Structure formats: structure tokens, C-alpha cells
Amino acid sequence: MSFVGKACALGLMVAAILVAPAGGIGTRAAVADELDDLFLRILVNPTDVGLNLQYARLAEDRGILRKALATYERILMQDPDNADAQEGYYRIRRALEPAYTDITVSLGGRYETNARQSPKSVGREDDFAARGQVDLRDERTLMGRRWRTEGSFLGDIHADIGDLDFVHVDAVTGPMFDIGSKIRLHTALGGSYAMLDGSDLYGEAVAKIGIEGILEGALQRLDLRLAYRDIGDRYSDAEGIVVDLIGRLTRASVLVDSDVFVFYPRIRYSEPTGGSGTTATPERLYPGDYFEYGGSTAYYFPVTDSVLFGVTFSGYYRDYDQAILGGGKDREDFYMAPGAQLVFKDVLGPKTALRVEYRYEQNFSNDGSEDFVNHVVGVRASKSF
């Protein structure tokens, strides 16, 4: 490194040490000898990466995070590919991240031509439904570690078919761990609860492990969710595990500037099923004991600066451990739901969105009583806080 470069590095180091808070008097006294000794050695040779790493680690161990951060930054100026400095830099940046709470509230309604998803032979009932939804994410530092809490509430109220009124609440919370400089692991525990027609549908104890990281400039995520589900007595006397593996992949500027592609793959195993509850034909209402492979995807592109048009698709294949009516083969379903959306950004104020959407639903099954077609038209407004 040139004389000018050494001088700049030394100046940055001295300035960072003088400006950065050093903690209380007791802390300074406890570590002054070790830190001062390393500091004097670095003054003699400011480009010595090994000495700088020792200083950064010691400062980090003693909780003097801003000095450690400044030292890791200085190392990366000399050696941008230094893995230890990169990991230390990102680790402290995350530790110094401010606490935040994001809440998104969504209100809307929809019209369905076949709200019960009934086959033609039974007859179709159309209906209007109102929906409210609240999603929360909170992150803060607790006990020296980043901690994330996620929760959601969803409620449906139908105009005519009241036995489809539905409420779902879930929440998980737990610490986050760094894996390298660009990957985080989130471990969490929590639970969920669902109510249908005013009665308990199920309750769950939930454990979740999530991995997220930067891939091609975008935040990607993979969650493994393990739940022990107990179905309400009105619908079944069953209980068992439900396992979900859910991914989130995003990519921006795929075909044109400012477009977005999103893909949510999912694999599910559901063990509990209906069959012994006090309500007639509970399996029709609560089928279970199946493997599912599917997901959803969407592609949004700008029409104007404040309007997006989106093409959506969701679908799944389910392989049930449940014989079709009349016996014989086990039930197999293929569900698909193509759709489209118009998204108006900030039309109701900052951090708001208004969505007008259409979805066509069709289920193909080797059990003819499970085939159905449904058209869904809806509108919803959302605001983030």
C-alpha cells in the first residue's frame, strides 16, 4: 500500500477510535491495557491485517461494537476479500440494526360464483364475503441477539353462507443466527388457531426453521414449518403433524425495468383428517392425510409509475391416503387457479395499495364428487405502518 494509503488508513483508525463511544469507565478500565497495547502496535504497522483482526475481535468481545465495526471496515479497505473481516462486519452491522415493527392491514371483499366449491351435481351457491387481514413482523435485539417475531390474523365473513365464516391467527417468535456474511437462520416457536362457523376448527403448536439470504441481489427464503394439529371435536377427533416446506424466490427487472417475478414453491404433508366428528360428512369439509406439491407465482410489470399489472397462478397436486367414493383407488386432486391483478400504488396515501383481482379456480379429481369450478372477483386495500 502507498504512503498515502497507509496515512489514510491510520487516520481513519484514529478518528474512529476517538469518535466511537467507548462505554462506561469500568469497561474502559477492564480492557484498556489489552486494547491500548494492540493500538500501539497497529500505530507502528497500520496495514497489519492480523493485528487489526485481533483488535476488532477484542473490541467485539468486550461489547465495544462501533470500534470493532470501524476496524473491520479498515481491514476491508486493504483486503476486500478477507472472509473473517466480512463476517465480522456483517455480524456487527446486524447487531447494531435498529429495532423495527412492520404492520400491514388489508381490508376487502370478493364475490364467488361457487363459494362452497361444490360439483355441478350438487348445485352451486354464489356469495359475497368480506375479509380483514393483519400481518406483523418485529425485529429487535434481545439478550445480545437479533430476535424476530411474526404473526398474522385473517378473518372472513360471508353475506349468506355463514357456516363458511372463518378466522385464523398464528404467531411465532425466536432468535436469529448468522451463517457467513449473507445468510441468516431463524428458529422460532409459536402456535396457531382456526375457527369455522363459530366453532374450533383446529389448534397447533408450531416449530419453524427459516433460512434467508441474498441471491442475485434479492432476499430469498426457505422455511420448514412443523406443526402438531388438534382438530376440533365438531369436525373430527383426529390429531397429528402437518409439515410445510415453503420457499420464496424473487427477481426484479426480468423482462423490463421495474418488473418483479415472485415464486412460492411448497411441499406439504398433512396427517390429521376428518371422519369421526359430530358434523355430517366432515371429510368433505376437512380432508387430510395427504402429500401436496405445488405453490404460487406472480409476474408484475409497470403500466405507469403508480400502476402495476400482474399475472398470477397457483396450483397443487394432492395424493390422498383416502379411498374415493365407491372404493378402489385413493383420491388424487389437481387444483389450478390462474388469475390477474391491477395494483394501484399509493392511491390512498403513502404506503398504500389498492388491488383489483380475478381468479379462476378449477379442481380435477379422480373422485367426481370433488370436481369444481369457481370464479372469484375481489378488491382489497392495504396500508403498511
Secondary structure as GFF3:
##gff-version 3
##sequence-region A 1 385
A	DSSP	alpha_helix	3	19	.	.	.	ID=ss1
A	DSSP	alpha_helix	25	44	.	.	.	ID=ss2
A	DSSP	alpha_helix	49	61	.	.	.	ID=ss3
A	DSSP	alpha_helix	65	78	.	.	.	ID=ss4
A	DSSP	alpha_helix	83	95	.	.	.	ID=ss5
A	DSSP	beta_strand	100	112	.	.	.	ID=ss6
A	DSSP	beta_strand	127	142	.	.	.	ID=ss7
A	DSSP	beta_strand	145	158	.	.	.	ID=ss8
A	DSSP	three_ten_helix	162	164	.	.	.	ID=ss9
A	DSSP	beta_strand	166	179	.	.	.	ID=ss10
A	DSSP	beta_strand	183	196	.	.	.	ID=ss11
A	DSSP	beta_strand	199	215	.	.	.	ID=ss12
A	DSSP	beta_strand	218	231	.	.	.	ID=ss13
A	DSSP	beta_strand	239	252	.	.	.	ID=ss14
A	DSSP	beta_strand	260	270	.	.	.	ID=ss15
A	DSSP	alpha_helix	282	285	.	.	.	ID=ss16
A	DSSP	beta_strand	290	304	.	.	.	ID=ss17
A	DSSP	beta_strand	307	323	.	.	.	ID=ss18
A	DSSP	beta_strand	330	345	.	.	.	ID=ss19
A	DSSP	beta_strand	352	365	.	.	.	ID=ss20
A	DSSP	three_ten_helix	368	370	.	.	.	ID=ss21
A	DSSP	beta_strand	372	384	.	.	.	ID=ss22
###
